[in-house]
């Protein structure tokens, strides 16, 4: 299924979904693999712990956040695809970010975790049929289906890569 088959387009999450081409979700998983979206690893490494403004996340913090978000969105997709209608809460990314060990990890270690997670995410989605992909649930007071959550998983890292290019890379 393609991005254009997400009906209705969920508010707030559309900012991530619309960053992904209107292609089949499995083509998108291939096109937007972690190493493809974040191909400029030399710049990521060169930034080190640099931030463009006090209180902003480092590259490692951003990578950990992208990983955490993919886990949460996958969990939501699992629940909704299996017709669990329990309303799921939102999450506070600042709390999660404040309680990691990302600063003690390497960029490559974070990428390895993300690659492993992405393989698991793809397997999860491969085991959903069209009915499962289009089942809706409520997360953070927003109706969203599993297909949309898959495209959020893909678009969210693109959003953060755009922030890195726009605000962090000029520091180099």
Secondary structure, DSSP 8 states (H G I E B T S, - for coil): -BGGG-SS--TTTHHHHTTS-SSBHHHHHHHT-HHHHT--HHHHHHHTT--SSTT---HHHHHHHHHHHHHHHHHHHHHHHTT----B----HHHHHHT--GGGS-HHHHHHHHHHHHHHHHHHHHT--HHHHT-EEEETTEEEEHHHHHHHHHHHHHHHHHHIIIIIGGG-
